[in-house]
Amino acid sequence: MNKLSGKTAIVVGASSGMGRAIAVGFAQEGADIIGLARRVDALEDMASEVRSYGRQAHVRHFDVFDRDAYPDLMRWLDESQLDFDIVVHMVGGGIFALATTDERLQRLFKDHGGKPPFWTITDDDVDRVLTLGVKSAMSTCRYLAPRLMAKGRGSLIVIGSGAGKAGEPQRYADYAAEKGAVMCYVPAIAHELKPYGVAANCLLPGMTYTPRNPSPAAAKPEDCVPAAVFLAQQDANGVTGQWFDARAYQVSQVS
């Protein structure tokens, strides 16, 4: 416990699933939390749990599809006098995630047995996938990393996936493209951030339970927390520029 005492983490996508699990897990380790997501009601519920551990929690509605989302976020952080030491980006998911609120995509999944062929994806779908999972990750790093650089330390954690590894056949081509882009980007910026003391890593959680992926073989969202806590403790003198396997780390801690 208290591995993150005295630190503040900003979690983009903190309202549910692994994002919420990481926010709460960090609070259990002593960190204060700044939670961002579209669902403010779910954020408030997460914040209540964080506060139950005696930690501070600040939440804000945040939608990566809003043109001014990141400039507005920076202004809000300054106006609220909020500082942070750790950045976690959990947003993404390709058309699988977009289908949660898109009836057309839901029909597409249904019509193709849960696996829409890549050629059925529209130009608009592609733009939204790239905004959701690639541009948002790049923007999180571009806008927030300079605050860590100014402090000379800190950790950036971006959600990756085995789907992004080159040469591995995947169920959804758009998701593989999304994660492949992110997993190339993060090690590249890690090299640039190293002189400033900041670590940057991709967290690979493995197949994880969601309401749309209820497989009994899936990990629980909480299973990625120990690896996320480990990465949150890193700076440029430690682990950086890596694809970090959460399941392998979890096994190593009990073996």
Secondary structure, DSSP 8 states (H G I E B T S, - for coil): --TTTT-EEEEET-SSHHHHHHHHHHHHTT-EEEEEES-HHHHHHHHHHHHHTT--EEEEE--TTSTTHHHHHHHHHHHTT---SEEEE----HHHHHTTS-HHHHHHHHHTTT---GGG--HHHHHHHHIIIIIHHHHHHHHHHHHHHHHT-EEEEEE--GGGSTT---S-HHHHHHHHHHHHHHHHHHHHHGGGTEEEEEEE--SB-BTTB--TTSB-GGGGHHHHHHHHT--TTSS-S-EEEHHHHHHHHH-
